[in-house]
Amino acid sequence: MAIVPDADQFTRFAETAGEGPIAMLNLIKFRDRAEYASYGAAVLAMVEKQRGRLLWHGEPQQTLIGDEDWDYVALVEYPSRQAFLNMVTAPEYEQIHQHRESGIDYTTLIACRPFPTP
């Protein structure tokens, strides 16, 4: 399973119209929890530098519907798609990404936008 987007997925994300905040839902199965923890500590500072924030994270207890088995779930909000793109294309991100690659066995990353407030 892939742990980074392919070129087409990345391009579609970058070209999707829409202003305002975006939340990234991270579903992760660990290969090496300590390696991912190194990435997590460093990337959180980068998220905050982009004016993003960790909304929630935790350990799944059980899957009620579906077949996947996840070790970790995180919901991270960015003020815009561009803020996320700025972070993941920064040279500093490339330096820490190796810990993400070493730490993850498989993952799903879902970009979510909020519904308009009535």
N, C-alpha and C positions, 0 to 999 in steps of 0.2 A: 504494500500500500504506500502511496505517496505521502510525504510529510511536508512538501512544499508545492505551491501551485505550479501547474505547467504554464507555458507562455500564453496559451489561449485563455486560461482562467484568469491569469494576472491582468491581461489586456482587457478582458470583459469587465473585471472589477474596476480598473482604472477609468474605463470609458463610460461606465454606468452613470447616468445623470442623477442629480439629486444633491441638494444642499442640506446642511444640517448634520446632526450627530448620527453616528453609526456605531452599533455595538457588534463586537466580534465574539461569537460563541465558540469557545475552544473545548473540544472533547478529546481527551488524551489517554492513551494507553502507554505506560512507561516501559522503556527498556532499562533505563538507569535513572532512578529518581534523583539521586545526588547531582548528576549531570544537568538534569532539567532544572533543579533548584538553583544551580549556578546561573543558568540562563534567566530564570524567573527573576532573580534579584537584580540582575543588570537591566533586563528589559523593562521592569517596572519604572525605573528612573527615566528611561527613554520615553515611555508612555506619558509620564507626567510632564516631561519636557515639551511634548506635543499638546499639552493641555488635556490629555486623556486621563482616565481613572479606572481603576479596578472596581467594578460594581459588586461582584460577588465571586467567590471561588470556594471550592470544597471537594470533598470526596464522595462520590456516588455510593449509595448504600445498597441499592438493588435496582435492576432493570425490570420494570413492570410490563413494558411493551417494547418489542424490538429484540434484536439478537446481539447487539454489540455489548462488550464488557469494557467499561471505562474506569480508569484509576483517578482521573482528575477532571474537573469541569471549572471553567473560568469564563466570566462575562466581562469584557473590557470595552469601555466606551471611549470613542474618539470624537472630537468636535466635527470631523468631516472625513470623507474618504481620503482627501488629500493629506490630512494629518497622518493617517495610517501609512499611506504611500511614502510620505517623507521619512517616517521612522524606518520602514523596512528597506529603504534604499540608501540609508545613511551608512557611511563607512564604519561607524561604531557598531551598527547592527551586524554587519558582516563579520566583525571580530567576535561577537558573542554567539552568532548563529550556530557555530560548531557544537556548542553545548546543547542546543535544542535538538540538532540532528542526532547527537550521541544519546540523548536522553529519551527520545520518543521512539516507540515501536511502530505505532500508527496513530493517526489523528483525523479529526474532521474539524474544519474551521468554517463557520457559517457567518456571513455578513448579514446583519439585521438592521433595519431602520424602524423607527417608531411610527406607529399610526399617528395621524394628525390628532391633536386634541380638539374635542368637539366644542 
